[in-house]
Amino acid sequence: MDERLISLRCAEAREEERRRIAVDLHDGPIQQLANLILRLDMAQKVIPADAMEARTEMASLHQLAKSTLHDMRRFMFELRPSSLEEFSLLPVLRQYVQDYRAQYHIPVGLHLSDSDWSLGRDIEVNLFRIIQEALTNVRKHANASQVDATLSRQGPVVKATIRDNGQGFDVITTRTRAQHEKRLGLASMEDRARALNGTLQIESRDGHTEVCITVPLVAQKTTADHG
């Protein structure tokens, strides 16, 4: 089994695990939290008017439950954007970036090809996950005030670029640390790019980081025809 096929199998396994966790979250903790909020609402209505301390505590618990529910729903979306299974990559990416802006208050300029196109599920899922991970890294580490994401199809190649004006990092040191500490973020991005027979390039310095993913579509079709 060649390296690309192994990477593809790993990416598929990770995606299936994401789906399973998302379903478990929805059917378990999210439903339980929603029920907790409903019961807290009911309890607040029957507490005697003079029980101010109890009301204050109930209100605090109610806010905590709502905040936790919001976080878990966002986490579930990060794991499994439901629309990715119903629509093609471009509208899903538009919606994700819109939600990202609203959630994290980070300006993101999204530049997409004028027309919609379908790349096939494997390419679209893996490209989305790479872009998603790059934006997650910006949120967690870059301290950026502006991000630009570009996705375009250039003949037999699709190219995605995520650029920010954050603090930057040492790419070699970060790669080495990620391998040593078994961090999945950067390794996952590289595995997904490799699974698509593509390349992942990262350039970073103070005030600038650029992640560029290039995927050859002809190679994808040839592999599928012989698979």
C-alpha positions, 0 to 999 in steps of 0.5 A: 500500500503506497504512502498516498493511499495510507494517508487517504485511509487515515483521513477517511478514518478521522472523518468517520470518527468526527461524524461519530463524535458529532452524532454522540454529542448531539444525541447525548450532552447537547440534548441533556444541556437543552433539557437542563436549560428548560428545567432551570427556566421552569425552576426560576418561575416557581422560586418565591419572589423573596429568595433572591440568593436562589434566583441569583444562583439559578440565573448563573447556572442558567447562563453557564448552561447556555454558554456550554450548549453554545460551545458544544454546538459550535464544537459539533459544527467544527467536527461535522458541518452538516451542509458539507454532506448536502452542498458543494464546497464553496457555499459551505465555506462561505457559511463557515467563514461567516460563522467564524467572523461572527463567533471570533470577531476576526475579519476574514476576507474570502475570495472564491472562484466566480462559479460553483464547481464540484471537486468530488467528496474526498477533495472537498472534505479534505480541502475544507478540513485543511482550511478549517485547521488553518483558520483555527490556528489563526484564532488560537495562535496568530493574534491577527487582525486580518485574514484572507482566504482564497480558493480557486480552480486553475485548470487542472489544479485547485489552490487554497491560500490562507494568509494572516497578518499575525505574529508568525512562527518558526515553521521548522521548530513548530513542525518538530515540536508537533511531531514530538508532542504528537499534536494532530493539527499540522500533521493532519493538514499534511496528511490530508494534502498528501492523501490528495496527492497535493502539497502543503506549503507554509511560510511564516515570519513576524507579521505574516503567515501564509498556508498554501494547499495545491491539489492536482485534479488530473491525478485525482481522476486518474487514481479514481479511474484505476482504483 
